[in-house]
Amino acid sequence: MSDLLEKIQSVAARANALEEQLGSPEVASNPGEYAKVAKEHAALRPAAVAAEAYEKVLRELEDAKAMLEERDSEMRELAESELATLEPRCEELEQEIRLLLLPKDPNDEKNAILELRAGTGGEEAALFALDLFRMYGRYAERQGWKVEPLSMSESDTGGLKEMIASVTGDQVFSRLKYERGVHRVQRVPATESQGRIHTSTVTVAVLPEAEEVDIDISPSDLRVDVYRASGPGGQSVNTTDSAVRVTHVPTGTVVQCQDEKSQHKNKAKAMKVLRSRILEREQARAAGERASERRAQVGTGERSEKIRTYNFPQTRITDHRAGVTVHRLEAVLEGELDELLDAVLSHMNAKAMASEDAA
């Protein structure tokens, strides 16, 4: 019996045990426990189904190989025909099972905090940051998600120096988590009279949105400062001390928000971002990372630290991790991101499976 079969049978046994628990009076009478068991069972069910299919194919393979020893030529031809079908199916199931057995990211079902910052390129970088934020907003609409800006800093030409937003919906973090990194744009800026192509960058960070139950922050560890907002933000933004700066003293994490006229609303938004940043820090430490994951996500904004290039003259987008190029730049900027997201996810899963095999 192969190690793969042993692993998948263990998962299937756990799924069957959970199914029995769902039918027990003790679990059925406890809504909280029932929901917990049902959630784990639903997560393991695909692996249980794959295990059943895999065992069936293995049995059929054994039977077909035995038939090759038959003296009857028609029986041997039938066996060869079955093997030609069963062997590729077996390989497909093995890949599917290896993927199902990968450790699950506990953050995949969470909402996300999306952060975009203009990097190299000045005003052109800020304008591209606005383009990217619109792209993610349009993709969110297609997914039925909700995007809520939490903090924004505009450039002189209407671009975005920085945008922090909450994205809520089904499987948000699992779909967007690999967008983190440096996005590079190559195009002729509207202000360029000579028609020269400029290269600019925008850094993107995607954090799992932390809930209060995820991270315990003591009020005594917080310093809250209020001040008068400046810049765009409404007619009365500059007339009251509504802007809020929250500092988590133990980690030195600082978040500020001035977009709302209400001090309480600004504090609530700032705390949402603060919790997510501290959760990210704690998870990075638990994973044994030496440096802040935020720094690993966004780098310094230099052109060389890129995960994706958007080339306007050639209307193409290249993802440098998955090695995928699509010539549908306008469609992608309109929110048609699935082709790129799926390619990167497949690439990351393949790397994870290779790592598991090597372990």
N, C-alpha and C positions, 0 to 999 in steps of 0.2 A: 504494500500500500504506500503510495507516494505521500511525501510531507504535505503537498498541496491538498490531497484528498483528506488527510487527517485533520488539517486545519478547517476545511470547509465543513466537514462532518461535525466538528466541535461546535461551529457556529450554528449549524442546522439543529443540533441537539438543544442548544440554548434557546433557539427560536421556538422549538416544540415545547420546551418547558414553560416558556412565557405564555404560549397559547393555552396551556393547561391552567396556568394561573389566572388568565382572563376569565376562564369558566368557573373558577372557584367562588363560592359565596363570600369568602372573606375579602377578596379583592374587589368583587363586583359591588359590594356594599360600601366600599370606601372610594369615593370619586377621585380623590387625589392620588391614591395608590393605583387605581385603575388607569388613570391617565398616564401615569409614569410607566407602568408596565406596557400599556398599549403603544406608547411612543417607542420604547425600546424594541418591541416586537415588530413594529412597522419598519424600523431601521434594519432589522436582521432578516426580514422576510425575503427580500431579493436574493440574499446569499443562500437561504434555505432552498428556494426554488432552483437556483443555479446548481446547488449540490445535488439535488434530485436528478436534474437533467444530465449532469456530468457523470454520475454513477451509471445512469442508463446507457449513455454513449460508451462508457468503458466496458460494460457488459456486452454490448453489441459488437464492439471491436474484438473482444476475446472470441466471441462466436464466429465472427467473420474470418479471423486468423486461423481458427480451428478448421474451418471449411476449406482453407487453402491446401490442407493435407489430404483432402478427398481425392479419390482416383477419378471420380466422375468429372469430366472436363467442364460440363455445364455448371456444376456446383462451384468449381474453382472460378469460373468466369463471373458467376453471381457474387462470390466472395470479393473478388477484385473490384467489382462495380460498387459494392457496399463500402469497401475500404476507401475508395476514392471520394466517397461522400462523407464517411464518418471521421476520417482523420482530420480534414480541415475544420469540421464541426467541433472536434475535440480541442483543437488549438484555439478556436474562438472562445469556447467555454473556459479554457484555462486562463486566457487573457482577461475575460470578464470576471472570473473568480479572483484573480490576483488583484484586480482593481477594487473589487468589493472588500477584500481583506486588508486594504490599506487603512492605517489608523485614521479615524475620522477627525476632522478639525472641529473642535467644540464650538468654534465661533461661526461656523458656516450658516447657521440659522439666524444669526443676529442681524440687526440693522447695522448701518455703517455711518461713520463720520468721514466725509470726503473733504480733503484739503488740497487746494491748488494754489501754487505760488509762482509768480513770474520769476524766471531765472535769468540766464544770459540773454541779452538782446534788448533791454530797455523797454520802450513803449511797444515795440513789436511783440515782445514776449508777453506783455500785459494783454494785448489784443488777442493773442493766441490762447491765453488763459481763459478769456471770455468765450472763445470758440469752443474750447474743451468743456467748459462748464455747461454751455448750451447743448453740446453733444451728449453729455451724461444726462442732462435734463430730458432730452428727447428720448433717450434710451429708457429712462425711468418711466416715462409716459407709456411707452410700448409695453413695459412689464407690469403696469398698473401700480407702480411705486409712487411714493410721495417724497418730494424734495423740499426741504425747509432751510433757507439760508440762516446761518447762525451768526456769522461775522463776515464783513466785507470791507475791502479797501480798494477804492477805484484809482485808476491812473488819470493823468490830465486829459487823455484822449478818449476816456470812457472804457478803457480796458480794465483788467483786474490785477492789481498787485497781489491780492490775496483773497481767497474765498474759502470759507469753511461752511459746510452744509451738512444737515442730517438727511440721510436717505433711508426711508422706512418701507418695508414691504416683505414679500416672501423671498427668502434665500438671497437677500441683498449682498451680504458680505461674501458669500460663496461665489457670486458672479463677478464682483468687482475687486476682490482682494489682489488679483494679479495685475491690476492697473497701476499699482504703486511703482514709482520710479520716475525717470526723466523722459519726457516726451519732447522730441525735437521736431521743429518745423523748418522747412526750406521753402521760401516764397519771396516774391517781390512785394515789399511793403507799399501801401498806398501812397506814402510820402516819398518814395524813391523815384526821382525824376529820370535816372539813367537806366532804369529797368534791371538793376542788379539784384541777384538773388541773395537774400540775407538768411542766416541761420540763427534761430533763437530757441530757447528751451523753456519748458514749464515743468516744475516738479509736482508730482501727485502723490499724496499719501492717503491710504484707506485704512481706517481703524475700525475694529468691531465696536459698536456702540455699547458702552457699559451701563448696566442698570444699577440701582442702589444696592441690590442684593449681590452684585458681582464684586464690588469693591467697597470696603468700609473706610470712609474718610471721617476722621474726627473733626468736629467743628473747631476744636482748639488748635488744629494743625493748619487752619485757614486764616489768611489775612485778606480782608475785603476792603478795597478802596473804591470810593465813588468820586466821579469828577464830571466836569461839563464836557459833553461830546463836541467833536469838531468835524467839519466836512459834511458831505451829503448825508441825508437821513431824515428829512422832514422839516416842516416849518418851525417846530418848537425844539428841535434837537439841541440847539445851542443855548436854550434859555433855562434849563434845569440841570441839576447834577444827576443825570440818569445813567450815564456811562458807568460800567462796573469793571473793575480789574480784580480777579481772584488769584491769589498766590497760595500754592500748597507748599508750606514752609519746609517740610522734611525733604522734598525732592526738588524744590526750586522751580516747579512747574508753574507757569504764568499763563492765564487766559484772560482776555478782555473782550467785552462786547458793548457796543454802543448803538446798535441798529434800532432798538425799540425805544419808545418814549418813556416806557415804564422801567424804573430801576429794578423792580422785582422780576420782570420778564428777562431783562438783560442778565441778571444774576442766574436765573434758571438755565438760560442758554449757555452761559459760561460754565456752569457746573456740569452740564451734559458733556461738553468737550473735555473738561478737566478729568472727569471720571474715566472717559475713554482713553485719554493719554496715560493716566496712571495705570489703568488695567493693561495697556499695551506694554508699559515699562515692566510691570510685574511678570507678565507672560514671557517677555524677552529674557528676563533674569532667570525664570524657572527653566527656560529652554537652554540655559547655559551660554547665552550669547554675550560676547565681551562688550559690545557697544550697543548704544540705543538702536532699537529696530527702526525708529523714525529716521535716524541718520542713514541706516542701510537702505531704507525705502527711497529716500529722495536724494541722497548724496549731497553734493555741493551745488548742483545746477550747472556744472560744466558740460560742454557739448559732448564730451567723450563718454559720459556716464548715461548712456541712453538705453531705453528698452524698446522705443518705437520711433520711427521717422515718418513724418507727414510731408511728402514732396508734392507741392502744388503744381509746378510746371509739368510734371509727369503724371499728375493725378493718381499717385500711388501711395500706399501706406505699407511700410515694412515693419514687422515685429521681429526684432533681432534675437529674441530668445527662442521662439518657435521656428524661425527661419521662413516665415510666411509673408508673401507679398500679395496685396490685393489692389486692383486698379479701379477702385470704387470710392475714391476719396470723398466726393460730395455725399454719397449715400451714407458712408460711415459717419460723417459729421452731422448728418440728419438723424443719427441715432441707430443706424443699422450695424450694430456692433457684434452681433452673435457670431459671425464667421470668425472674427479675430479672437473673441473671448473663448470660443470652443477650441480653436487651434492652440492657444496658450494653455488652456486647461489640459488638453491631451498631452502636450509637451511636458507639463509639470507632473502629470500622473505617470508618464513614462519614466521620468527621472526618479520619482518616488519608488516605483516598482523595481527599477534597477538597483536603487539603494537598499531596498528590502532584500533583494536576491543576494547582494554582496555581503549583507550583515550575517 
